[in-house]
Amino acid sequence: MAGIRIRDIAIYHPSNKIGNDFYIKHFDDRGIEIRGLLAALGRETRYSIDNEDENALTMGFEAASNVLEQAGLAGEDIDLIAFSSQTPEYIIPTNSVIMHRLINAASHTICIDSNANCTGMTAAFEQVSRQMMANPRIRRALVIGSDHILPHADRNNPVYYAGFGDAAAAVILERDENAVGLIDSIYQTDTCVLYNSVFPAEGLAKLGTKGVAPGEFNVEFTPFDDSICVEAAVESIKTLLADSDIAPESIKAACFSQLSLPNILSVAEKVGIDSSVAVYVGDEFGYTSTSSPFIALHKAVSTGQIERGDKVLFWTVGGGMQNIAVVIEY
C-alpha cells in the first residue's frame, strides 16, 4: 500500500515584526500588566500584517507559491487543494476555489475548505492523507493553513492581541509507493470550554441582520485554565504511540500547538519525549493558530533536526475543545 508523505513544506509571514515592548506599552497605558503573561507564554516577537493588501488568503497563496516553487511543481500538478482557516477571507466562494484560480490548477482538482479552529491544518493534513489513501486519482495534494486573527482581537485582551501572530504554512502531500508517511491519528473532544472563544460573538445570522460597528467584529474570549489541554494531550499521545508500537524516544520532532511553551514542555515530559525534541517557534512567530504545528515542522526540517525516515509527532488543540494527535514518518 502506498504511503502519503510530505514532499515539501514552506511558510510565509508578513515583513512587519513586532517585539514585546509595543504590547507592554499598549497594555501599561490601560493599566493591564502583561509582562508575566508574555514570559509564561514564551513570547518575544511576532509578525503582523500592517497593510490592507494582505489577509489570510493572500498569506496562504504566498505559502502555496513558495512550496510549489520549492518542489518544482505547477498548479496543474495538484489534484486536491485544502485551505484551512478560522478567519477565511471569504465564505462564498471558498478560499480553496480562489486558490485554484490563483495557482492555475487543473479542472479535475478537488477543492475543500476546512475549519477546525486551531486544529484546522493538522486535521486537514490527516483527513486529506486518508482521502488520498482511499482515492488513487489523488496523487498530490496541497494543504494550506492560514489565519489572520489580529483584526478580530480585542485590543484590551492580552491573550489574543499580544499573544497571536500572522503567518501561513503549506505542504505538498504525495503518494509514494516506497514511503510510510501517515502512521496514525487520534482525536479527543471535550466541550467543557465550548464557548470560551466565540466568533462572531452573536453568530452570523444576527450579524447579518444587525450589522456591526467598526472595531466590534472581535472574538469574545473568556479566560480559562489552558493546562486542562495538557492531560488530554498526554492521554491521546500515549494511546496513539502505544497503538502504533512507537517508543517516545524514537520521536525526532514534536510539533505541538505553539500557544504556550510551558504546555509544550509539560506534554513532552509526561509523554516521555526529551525537551530538546519539542520544537518551539512561538518566541519568534507568536501563536499563529491553525498553522502553528507546521511552522514548527518547517523549523525542524530547515534546521536539519529531522531527516527522511524520522518519526514526527503532531499535537494541537482547537476551540471548544478538540485535541488531535498525529504521528508520521517524514
C-alpha positions in Angstrom: 0.0 0.0 0.0 1.4 3.4 -1.0 2.2 5.9 1.8 1.2 9.5 1.8 4.3 11.5 2.5 5.1 15.2 2.9 7.1 16.1 -0.2 7.8 19.7 0.7 6.8 22.4 3.2 7.0 26.2 3.1 5.8 29.1 5.1 5.0 32.8 4.7 4.8 35.7 7.1 4.4 39.4 6.8 7.5 41.6 6.9 6.2 43.7 9.9 7.9 42.3 13.0 6.7 43.5 16.5 8.5 43.0 19.8 7.1 42.7 23.2 7.8 46.4 24.1 5.0 47.6 21.8 2.4 45.4 23.6 3.7 46.1 27.1 3.3 49.9 26.5 -0.1 49.3 24.9 -1.4 47.5 28.0 0.5 49.6 30.5 -1.4 52.6 29.1 -4.6 50.7 30.0 -3.4 49.6 33.4 -3.0 46.0 32.5 0.2 44.1 33.4 1.2 41.6 30.8 4.9 41.0 31.4 4.3 37.8 33.3 1.9 36.5 30.7 4.4 37.1 27.8 7.1 35.4 29.8 4.9 32.5 30.7 3.8 32.0 27.1 7.4 32.4 25.8 6.7 35.4 23.5 9.4 37.7 22.2 8.3 38.8 18.7 5.5 38.1 16.2 4.8 39.1 12.6 1.7 41.2 11.9 0.0 42.4 8.7 0.2 46.2 8.6 -1.5 46.9 5.2 -4.9 46.4 3.5 -3.5 44.2 0.8 -2.7 41.2 3.0 -5.1 38.8 4.7 -5.4 35.0 5.4 -6.0 34.3 1.7 -3.0 36.2 0.4 -0.7 34.7 3.0 -1.9 31.3 2.1 -1.2 32.0 -1.6 2.3 33.1 -0.8 3.0 30.0 1.2 1.5 27.8 -1.6 3.6 29.6 -4.2 6.7 29.1 -2.1 6.1 25.3 -1.7 5.2 24.8 -5.4 8.4 26.6 -6.5 10.4 24.6 -3.9 9.0 21.3 -5.2 9.4 22.3 -8.8 5.7 21.8 -9.4 2.9 23.9 -11.1 -0.7 24.3 -10.1 -1.8 21.8 -12.7 0.2 19.1 -10.9 -2.1 19.3 -7.8 -5.1 17.0 -7.5 -6.6 18.4 -4.3 -6.4 21.8 -2.6 -7.4 22.0 1.1 -7.4 25.5 2.6 -7.7 25.6 6.4 -8.6 28.8 8.3 -10.8 30.0 11.1 -10.5 33.5 9.7 -11.3 32.9 6.0 -11.3 35.9 3.8 -14.4 34.6 2.0 -17.2 32.2 2.8 -18.5 32.3 -0.8 -16.7 31.3 -2.9 -14.5 29.0 -0.8 -10.9 30.0 -0.4 -9.7 26.8 -1.9 -11.6 27.6 -5.1 -10.0 31.0 -5.2 -6.6 29.3 -4.6 -7.4 27.1 -7.6 -7.6 30.1 -9.8 -4.5 31.8 -8.2 -2.2 28.8 -8.8 -3.8 27.8 -12.2 -4.8 24.3 -11.0 -6.4 21.7 -13.3 -10.1 21.2 -13.9 -10.1 17.8 -12.1 -8.6 19.3 -8.9 -10.7 18.8 -5.8 -11.2 22.0 -3.7 -12.2 21.9 0.0 -12.1 24.4 2.8 -11.6 23.2 6.4 -12.2 24.9 9.7 -11.4 23.1 12.9 -10.2 26.2 14.6 -6.6 25.9 15.8 -6.6 22.2 15.0 -7.5 23.0 11.4 -4.4 22.4 9.4 -3.4 19.3 11.3 -6.9 17.9 10.9 -6.9 18.8 7.2 -3.5 17.2 6.8 -4.7 14.0 8.5 -8.0 13.8 6.6 -6.5 14.6 3.2 -3.9 11.9 3.8 -6.6 9.4 4.4 -8.6 10.6 1.4 -5.6 10.1 -0.7 -5.2 6.6 0.6 -8.7 5.8 -0.5 -8.6 7.6 -3.8 -5.9 6.6 -6.3 -6.8 9.6 -8.5 -5.2 11.9 -6.0 -1.5 11.8 -6.5 -0.6 15.1 -5.0 -2.4 17.4 -2.6 -1.7 21.0 -1.4 -2.7 21.7 2.2 -2.6 25.3 3.3 -3.2 26.7 6.8 -3.5 30.5 7.3 -5.1 32.7 10.0 -5.2 36.5 10.3 -6.5 36.8 13.9 -5.4 40.3 14.8 -8.2 42.3 13.1 -10.6 40.3 15.3 -8.6 40.6 18.5 -10.0 42.8 21.3 -7.3 45.4 21.9 -8.0 45.1 25.7 -7.4 41.3 25.7 -3.7 40.4 26.2 -4.0 36.7 25.2 -5.4 37.5 21.7 -3.9 40.9 21.0 -0.4 40.3 22.4 -0.1 36.6 22.0 -1.0 35.9 18.4 0.8 36.5 15.1 0.1 36.3 11.4 1.6 33.5 9.2 0.7 30.7 6.8 2.1 27.3 6.0 1.7 25.0 3.0 2.6 21.4 2.5 2.5 19.2 -0.6 1.4 15.6 0.1 2.4 13.0 -2.4 1.6 9.3 -2.9 4.8 7.3 -2.7 5.0 3.5 -3.1 8.1 3.4 -1.0 7.1 5.7 1.8 5.2 5.2 5.1 4.0 8.8 5.6 1.0 9.0 7.8 1.1 6.3 10.5 -1.9 7.0 12.7 -4.0 9.7 14.4 -6.4 10.1 17.3 -9.0 12.8 18.2 -10.4 13.7 21.5 -13.3 16.1 22.1 -14.3 17.6 25.4 -16.8 20.5 25.3 -16.1 21.8 28.8 -14.9 25.1 27.4 -17.3 25.2 24.5 -18.0 28.9 24.5 -14.7 30.3 25.9 -13.8 31.7 22.4 -16.7 32.7 20.2 -16.6 34.4 16.8 -18.7 36.1 15.7 -19.8 36.8 19.2 -23.5 36.7 18.4 -23.4 34.4 15.4 -23.6 35.1 11.6 -27.4 35.3 11.5 -27.6 38.2 13.9 -24.5 39.8 12.4 -26.3 39.8 9.0 -29.4 41.5 10.4 -27.9 43.8 13.0 -24.6 44.7 11.4 -21.5 45.6 13.4 -19.7 48.8 14.2 -16.0 49.2 13.3 -13.8 47.6 15.8 -16.6 45.4 17.2 -16.1 42.3 15.0 -13.9 40.6 17.6 -13.5 37.3 19.2 -15.4 37.1 22.5 -12.9 35.4 24.9 -13.5 34.1 28.4 -10.2 33.2 30.2 -9.8 29.6 31.4 -7.0 27.4 32.7 -5.5 26.1 29.5 -3.5 23.5 31.4 -6.6 21.3 31.0 -5.3 20.7 27.5 -2.2 19.0 28.8 -3.8 16.0 30.4 -6.0 15.4 27.3 -2.9 15.7 25.1 -0.9 13.2 27.2 -3.7 10.7 27.2 -4.2 11.0 23.4 -0.5 10.8 22.6 0.2 7.8 24.9 -2.7 5.9 23.3 -1.6 6.8 19.8 2.1 5.8 20.3 1.1 2.6 22.1 -1.4 1.6 19.4 1.3 2.2 16.8 4.0 0.4 18.8 6.2 3.6 18.8 8.5 4.3 21.7 8.5 8.0 22.8 12.3 8.2 22.5 12.0 7.3 18.7 10.2 10.6 18.1 12.7 13.1 16.5 10.5 16.2 16.4 7.4 17.0 18.4 5.5 19.7 16.6 2.9 20.8 19.1 0.5 23.8 19.4 2.6 26.9 19.9 0.1 28.6 22.2 2.1 28.0 25.4 5.7 27.0 25.9 5.0 25.5 29.4 2.3 23.3 27.9 4.7 22.1 25.2 7.3 21.2 27.7 4.8 19.6 30.1 3.2 17.4 27.4 6.7 16.3 26.3 7.8 15.4 29.8 4.7 13.5 30.7 4.8 11.5 27.4 8.5 10.7 27.8 9.9 12.9 25.0 13.1 14.8 25.6 12.5 18.6 25.7 15.2 19.1 23.0 12.9 17.3 20.6 9.9 19.6 21.2 10.1 22.3 18.6 9.3 25.9 19.7 8.7 28.8 17.3 6.3 30.9 19.4 9.1 33.1 20.6 9.6 34.4 17.0 6.1 33.9 15.4 3.8 34.2 18.4 0.8 31.9 18.2 -0.3 31.5 14.5 -3.3 29.3 15.2 -4.0 26.7 12.6 -0.5 26.7 11.0 1.5 26.6 14.3 2.4 22.9 14.3 3.5 23.1 10.7 5.6 26.2 11.2 7.3 24.2 13.9 7.7 21.4 11.4 9.3 23.8 8.9 11.8 24.8 11.5 12.6 21.1 12.2 13.1 20.4 8.5 15.1 23.6 7.7 17.4 23.2 10.7 18.2 19.6 9.9 16.5 18.3 13.2 14.7 15.7 11.1 15.6 13.7 8.1 13.7 11.3 5.8 12.5 8.3 7.7 12.4 10.0 11.1 9.2 9.9 13.1 7.4 13.2 13.8 4.6 13.8 16.3 2.0 16.5 16.0 -0.4 17.6 18.6 -2.7 20.6 18.8 -6.0 21.8 20.4 -8.8 23.8 19.0 -11.6 25.9 20.4 -14.4 24.0 22.0 -12.3 22.0 22.7 -10.9 19.3 20.4 -7.4 17.7 20.5 -5.8 15.9 17.7 -2.5 13.9 17.7 -0.9 12.6 14.5 2.3 10.6 14.1 4.1 10.3 10.7 7.3 9.0 9.2 8.8 12.1 7.4 
